[in-house]
Amino acid sequence: MALRRPEHPERVALVAVVLIVVANLAYFGTRNEVRGTVAPERPAAIVELTPQEGDHVIPQTSVVVDLRATYTGQLSLDGHLIPQDQVEISHPNLFELSFEPTPAHDVHKFAPGSHVATIEYWPQTVTYEKARSSQELGTYTWNFKVG
């Protein structure tokens, strides 16, 4: 079977160009597509948060922040610093701060509605005051809802 020259090579060229354009649009249009929820941009010092940004939780939910092992930090809820004696701190491979509302703590349970959590973190090798004065103090704030 011999190939013959098309009767209208301009049409063939036009169809080829249109197909190339459509293929490129499809490729570049879906390359940055996000499926599911978008992962929040967090500072590198923060490994994980519970509850996560925008989560709906029950009133007895614990607030947990996992920091890289070289950091330390303190937790605030709704603008109030949680006393260190009410925060459980563990150091397996991460620096983990955990606050659970109980009758013995300042917060017995979270009221229905929106809440704001803030973690202030700094390198373990310096104090809070030194980190603040030398601008090594990092802060991350997120919201979650109860009810």
N, C-alpha and C positions, 0 to 999 in steps of 0.2 A: 504494500500500500504506500503510495507516494503522497507526501504532504503537498498541498497546493497553497498558494498565496491567497489570503482572504480577499474578497471582493472590495471590502471597505476597511483598510488597515487603520484608518483614523478612529473608527468605531471600536475596533479591538483595543487600540491604545487607550481610548477614553474609558472603556470598561475596566481595563487593567489598572489604570490610575485610580478610578473610583474604588475598586476592590482593595487596593493598597491603603488608601485613605481610611476606609471603613475598618479595615483590620487594625490599623494604628490607633484609631479612635477607641476601638473596643479594648485594645491592650492597655493604653494609657488611662482610659477611663476607669478600668477596674483594678489597676495596679495599686492604688491607694485606698481602695474600698475597705471599710471597716465593717466587720460582721460582729454582731453582739454589742456589748457596751464598750465604750472607749476607755482604755486604761488611763487613769489620771497621771499627770506628770507630778511625781513626787521627788523631793531631794534624794540624792544618792545615799544619805545616811539612814533613811527610813526604808526598812525592808518590807514591813507589812503593818496594816492597821485593821483593827476590829472594833466596832463596825466600820465598814468602808464608807467612802463618800456617798451620801444620799441613801444609805440603807434604811429600811424600816425595821425596827427592832422592838422587842418586848421591854417593859419597864425595868426588869432585873438584869438586863444585858451588861456584861463586863466590857470595859473599854481597855483594849490591849494595844500597845505600840511596841513593835520590834525594831530596834535600832542596830546598826552594825556594831560589832563588839568593841570598837575603838571609841564609841560615844557613850555619853550618859545623858540623862534628861529629866525633865519634870513635866507633869501633866496638869492642864487646867481644863475645867468643864464649865461652860457658860460664864466664862470670865473669872472664875474663882479657882485659885491654885489648890490642888488636892494635897493635903499634908502628906509628907513622906511616910508617916506611920500608918497611913491608910492605903498606900500603894505597895503592891508586892513586886519585888524586883528579883529577877533571876538572870543568871549569866551562863547558860549552857554553851551556846555558840554565838548567841546574840545578847544584846542588852535588852531585856524585855520588861516593860512597865505594865502592870495590870491593876486596874481598879474595878472592884465589884461593889455595887451598891448593897449595903446591908444596914440593919438597924444600928450597928455600932459605928457606922461612918457618917460623915456630914450629909451625904446623899443616901437616903434609905432606898429610894427607887426613883427612876426618871419619870417626871411628869409627862403626860401626853403632849406631843408637839415637837417642834424643832429644837435641836440642841447643838451647841458648838463645842468642839474639842480642839485643844491646842497643845502641841508638843513643842517644848523648847529643848534643844539639844546642843551639846558642845563636846569637844574632845575630852576624853577622860583624863588627859594629862594636865588640864588646867581647871581652875575653879570657875564657878559661874560668873563671878565678878570680873575675873581676868578675861574670860571668853567674851563677856559683854563689852568690856572696854577695848579689846583688841579686834572686835567685829568677827569673832569666831562663833558667835551664838547664832544658831539657826532656829527658825520658827516655821511650823506648818500647822495650818488650821483647816479643819473640815467639819462638815455638817452631817447630822443623821437625824432621823425622825423616830419618835416613839409613838406606838399606838397604831 
